[in-house]
Amino acid sequence: MFDWSTVVWRKSSFSDAGGNCVEVASCGDVRGLRDGKLGKSGPVLVLDASGFGAFLNAVRAGRFDR
């Protein structure tokens, strides 16, 4: 298990001031995603490069829109 507390997390430029944001970190060929409101105490979704690409494509296609 990787210690995600040692990486640099980046916040989406689309985040709002209320803390509704997704943060992304890279470590080698994997990416971690977390809820910015929860920070270190929250879970991390870990995806390999192809999984992360598929996730981004799904977001761009609106598959997670309500």
PyRosetta script that sets phi, psi and omega in degrees:
from pyrosetta import init, pose_from_sequence

init()
pose = pose_from_sequence("MFDWSTVVWRKSSFSDAGGNCVEVASCGDVRGLRDGKLGKSGPVLVLDASGFGAFLNAVRAGRFDR")
pose.set_psi(1, 132.5)
pose.set_omega(1, -178.5)
pose.set_phi(2, -85.3)
pose.set_psi(2, 144.0)
pose.set_omega(2, 177.1)
pose.set_phi(3, -88.4)
pose.set_psi(3, 98.6)
pose.set_omega(3, -176.5)
pose.set_phi(4, -72.7)
pose.set_psi(4, -6.2)
pose.set_omega(4, 178.6)
pose.set_phi(5, -75.0)
pose.set_psi(5, -10.4)
pose.set_omega(5, -177.0)
pose.set_phi(6, -95.8)
pose.set_psi(6, -1.8)
pose.set_omega(6, -177.5)
pose.set_phi(7, -101.6)
pose.set_psi(7, 165.1)
pose.set_omega(7, 176.8)
pose.set_phi(8, -90.9)
pose.set_psi(8, 123.4)
pose.set_omega(8, 178.9)
pose.set_phi(9, -95.3)
pose.set_psi(9, 137.6)
pose.set_omega(9, 177.7)
pose.set_phi(10, -112.1)
pose.set_psi(10, 139.4)
pose.set_omega(10, 179.4)
pose.set_phi(11, -97.9)
pose.set_psi(11, 142.7)
pose.set_omega(11, 178.3)
pose.set_phi(12, -60.4)
pose.set_psi(12, 141.3)
pose.set_omega(12, 176.7)
pose.set_phi(13, -70.4)
pose.set_psi(13, -11.8)
pose.set_omega(13, 178.4)
pose.set_phi(14, -92.4)
pose.set_psi(14, 3.6)
pose.set_omega(14, -179.2)
pose.set_phi(15, -66.6)
pose.set_psi(15, 149.2)
pose.set_omega(15, 177.8)
pose.set_phi(16, -99.6)
pose.set_psi(16, 170.3)
pose.set_omega(16, -176.7)
pose.set_phi(17, -70.0)
pose.set_psi(17, -16.0)
pose.set_omega(17, -178.7)
pose.set_phi(18, -80.2)
pose.set_psi(18, 2.2)
pose.set_omega(18, 178.0)
pose.set_phi(19, 90.9)
pose.set_psi(19, 6.0)
pose.set_omega(19, 177.3)
pose.set_phi(20, -81.1)
pose.set_psi(20, 93.3)
pose.set_omega(20, -176.4)
pose.set_phi(21, -149.4)
pose.set_psi(21, 160.3)
pose.set_omega(21, 173.0)
pose.set_phi(22, -113.4)
pose.set_psi(22, 135.6)
pose.set_omega(22, 177.5)
pose.set_phi(23, -112.4)
pose.set_psi(23, 145.9)
pose.set_omega(23, -177.4)
pose.set_phi(24, -126.9)
pose.set_psi(24, 140.3)
pose.set_omega(24, 174.3)
pose.set_phi(25, -135.3)
pose.set_psi(25, 150.5)
pose.set_omega(25, 178.2)
pose.set_phi(26, -117.0)
pose.set_psi(26, 142.1)
pose.set_omega(26, 173.7)
pose.set_phi(27, -145.5)
pose.set_psi(27, 102.6)
pose.set_omega(27, -176.1)
pose.set_phi(28, 63.3)
pose.set_psi(28, -125.1)
pose.set_omega(28, -177.9)
pose.set_phi(29, -99.3)
pose.set_psi(29, 15.3)
pose.set_omega(29, 176.4)
pose.set_phi(30, -118.5)
pose.set_psi(30, 155.5)
pose.set_omega(30, 178.1)
pose.set_phi(31, -122.2)
pose.set_psi(31, 144.3)
pose.set_omega(31, 174.9)
pose.set_phi(32, -114.2)
pose.set_psi(32, 138.4)
pose.set_omega(32, 176.7)
pose.set_phi(33, -121.8)
pose.set_psi(33, 138.1)
pose.set_omega(33, 176.8)
pose.set_phi(34, -147.7)
pose.set_psi(34, 162.0)
pose.set_omega(34, 176.3)
pose.set_phi(35, -79.5)
pose.set_psi(35, 121.1)
pose.set_omega(35, -177.5)
pose.set_phi(36, -61.6)
pose.set_psi(36, -28.2)
pose.set_omega(36, 179.4)
pose.set_phi(37, -66.9)
pose.set_psi(37, -32.6)
pose.set_omega(37, -176.9)
pose.set_phi(38, -87.5)
pose.set_psi(38, -26.8)
pose.set_omega(38, 177.9)
pose.set_phi(39, 55.6)
pose.set_psi(39, -137.1)
pose.set_omega(39, -175.4)
pose.set_phi(40, -61.8)
pose.set_psi(40, -25.6)
pose.set_omega(40, -176.1)
pose.set_phi(41, -81.8)
pose.set_psi(41, -12.0)
pose.set_omega(41, -176.7)
pose.set_phi(42, -91.5)
pose.set_psi(42, 167.0)
pose.set_omega(42, 178.2)
pose.set_phi(43, -73.2)
pose.set_psi(43, 159.8)
pose.set_omega(43, 177.6)
pose.set_phi(44, -119.0)
pose.set_psi(44, 126.4)
pose.set_omega(44, 173.0)
pose.set_phi(45, -86.4)
pose.set_psi(45, 120.2)
pose.set_omega(45, -176.3)
pose.set_phi(46, -107.0)
pose.set_psi(46, 126.8)
pose.set_omega(46, -178.9)
pose.set_phi(47, -131.0)
pose.set_psi(47, 143.8)
pose.set_omega(47, 172.3)
pose.set_phi(48, -77.3)
pose.set_psi(48, 176.9)
pose.set_omega(48, -174.2)
pose.set_phi(49, -58.8)
pose.set_psi(49, -43.0)
pose.set_omega(49, -178.8)
pose.set_phi(50, -70.7)
pose.set_psi(50, -37.1)
pose.set_omega(50, 177.1)
pose.set_phi(51, -65.4)
pose.set_psi(51, -39.5)
pose.set_omega(51, 178.5)
pose.set_phi(52, -66.0)
pose.set_psi(52, -41.6)
pose.set_omega(52, 177.1)
pose.set_phi(53, -61.6)
pose.set_psi(53, -42.3)
pose.set_omega(53, 178.2)
pose.set_phi(54, -64.7)
pose.set_psi(54, -39.6)
pose.set_omega(54, 177.5)
pose.set_phi(55, -61.8)
pose.set_psi(55, -47.3)
pose.set_omega(55, 179.4)
pose.set_phi(56, -61.7)
pose.set_psi(56, -41.0)
pose.set_omega(56, 178.1)
pose.set_phi(57, -62.0)
pose.set_psi(57, -40.0)
pose.set_omega(57, 178.8)
pose.set_phi(58, -66.0)
pose.set_psi(58, -39.7)
pose.set_omega(58, 177.3)
pose.set_phi(59, -62.9)
pose.set_psi(59, -47.8)
pose.set_omega(59, -179.2)
pose.set_phi(60, -62.3)
pose.set_psi(60, -31.9)
pose.set_omega(60, -179.6)
pose.set_phi(61, -81.0)
pose.set_psi(61, -4.7)
pose.set_omega(61, 177.7)
pose.set_phi(62, 81.6)
pose.set_psi(62, 17.8)
pose.set_omega(62, -176.5)
pose.set_phi(63, -69.0)
pose.set_psi(63, -14.9)
pose.set_omega(63, 179.6)
pose.set_phi(64, -107.9)
pose.set_psi(64, 2.9)
pose.set_omega(64, 178.9)
pose.set_phi(65, -68.5)
pose.set_psi(65, 147.3)
pose.set_omega(65, 178.5)
pose.set_phi(66, -83.8)
pose.dump_pdb("model.pdb")
